[in-house]
Amino acid sequence: MKRKVTLKQIAKELDVSISTVSKSLRNSPEISEDTRQKVQAFAKLYNYKPNNIALSLKNRKTKTIGIIIPEIVHHFFATVISGIEQVANEQGYNVIVCLSNESFDREVINMEMLANGSTDGFIMSLSKETQFKADYHHITEIINQGMPVVMFDRVTSDILCDKVIIDDKAAAYDAVQSLIQSGHKRIALVTTVDYVSVGKLRTDGYTKALLDNDLPFDENLILKVEDIENCEPKISKFIEKFKPDAVFAVNELFAVISIKAANKLGFRVPEDISVIAFTDGIISMYSTPTITTVSQDGIKMGRKAAMMLIDRLESDDEDDEHYRTEVIETHLIERESTKAIGNA
Amino acid sequence: MKRKVTLKQIAKELDVSISTVSKSLRNSPEISEDTRQKVQAFAKLYNYKPNNIALSLKNRKTKTIGIIIPEIVHHFFATVISGIEQVANEQGYNVIVCLSNESFDREVINMEMLANGSTDGFIMSLSKETQFKADYHHITEIINQGMPVVMFDRVTSDILCDKVIIDDKAAAYDAVQSLIQSGHKRIALVTTVDYVSVGKLRTDGYTKALLDNDLPFDENLILKVEDIENCEPKISKFIEKFKPDAVFAVNELFAVISIKAANKLGFRVPEDISVIAFTDGIISMYSTPTITTVSQDGIKMGRKAAMMLIDRLESDDEDDEHYRTEVIETHLIERESTKAIGNA
């Protein structure tokens, strides 16, 4: 029995990256002639079969949607999947989920595997590593072969396809604006150290709200958290030193840890410090106090992405290159962690 | 182009259940002769192709593991997937996840789809509806065709296969025992109305701990919650009326809601009421007070299930019918929601 050789095996055998193998097989000029020849010879020798998606698409439909997400232990991605499932099941489609675990290689491997006859199209959110490398050739390849892709949340302008996003900048702006309107002047931003597009957009929204309200932009009030697991001491020191009157946290974990740290320092939430979190999840609903959040409606995002993909799969115009970017509205869910202060 | 007809389409067309179609195609005597003939004729007419798994298995390996879980917006299942991913990736396997959404039909459809050449074997946790119907023919079929299945958490003794479980009864017993040892006498059980095996086992463990310690079993102290979304008023009335000195909740949501309800009634946790939750998730870690839990180690469960499946996939003895049931140890993680009272 002859097993099918995969991109990954070729990469391992020749000690090059998966991306290099993939590009070599497409004869990309980015790769040296020498490497290309080596990869192609190896692939031929071991009977590597590239996907013949365009061909198989003409012949059959799988009625299956492939979802590629960075991680699963994350309420937001789980709700997006629920939304996709709802629409897919209504329309007679199955759904298959694969995780990239924030790894570029796993994203490439999973897409290769699913594209190989298991799905009609993809709904995906980019892994951190893919965004960092800005290498999207695997997605381009899939699209070129005639398989539609819809990106959500973590998207890139380097790829032409349908997208579903929230306006992260506007949403962050609104959250900070609401803190300013309720009398807060020293508003801290607790964010991630990241190259993920949404992180930067949220910081931009925070900054713009301050400037539009003639509040000073103070770099000391921005805390970039590297190690999520052990961030409480860092957040605690930050609050103790810079004494913000409000915290805008880019996720609910940072928000709940900020509340705990503030309490231990003797500050009350919301009396002394108001806290708003980005992303509405179960922590915000059940913490004490419950947390005011900017709601990213994951279900709605998933439903919209599924509708866009199915529209494209069932459209007669296979070459429709009019791609849309849908913006999902966010809204502030006011709970117990925010309060007007001073004369506001 | 002739599309492939699916079990679901046949069922819809003939207005029978998917299970009936599947059984008719296998000529099951459970189904009337008339229905069997109708289904078989229709399947033939529309070119229905059943899986030829045993055949395809001989010819190729997909190096892919299929996971079927009931739902994804659930921390426990998410951690099990992470555990499976870890081992699978270490061993060069990919992982595909499908959700049954607690529906029997979706479980059958997803398994049919994945078995059709996409995976080498399955790791699964049964949907509520499947457990309620006690219809496992789709799993039997997969196993009979030579594809290994490992069940975890929600398993059934009706199927012979490898299983990974926690000892729910012993874990519940230990939790209640620890409450009794710390002086509690009126221990309430907040549980689900369910036909899911684990719910019953946890209730058995609760009851046994009371009896072993000569504490009276009082049915009034057991609250069965039907509607998780709106259960706070019900839990609140229950606590007000029966005044337990401790609550053992079968999930962390019930625990955090019990704490909130108790607080609103003027009871302090843990001074007046101790609370223990089954399943350790992010709510327990970040609620105020943090919640003492019986930790179900999802990562460990997932890792063990993946090892068992891969062992079987890579074993030379394809007909090894010596199935194992591995029991994952639980342990109590003591946090702020429990406290010794009285003379304990």
Interface residues (C-beta under 8 A of the other chain):
Chain A: M1 R3 K4 T6 K8 K58 N59 R60 K61 K63 T64 I72 V73 H74 H75 A78 T79 I81 S82 E85 N89 G92 N94 V95 I96 V97 C98 L99 N101 R106 I109 N110 M113 L114 G117 S118 L253 V256 I257 K260 N263 I282 I283 Y286 S287 T288
Chain B: M1 R3 K4 T6 K8 K58 N59 R60 K61 K63 T64 I72 V73 H74 H75 A78 T79 I81 S82 E85 N89 G92 N94 V95 I96 V97 C98 L99 N101 R106 I109 N110 M113 L114 G117 S118 L253 V256 I257 K260 N263 I282 I283 Y286 S287 T288
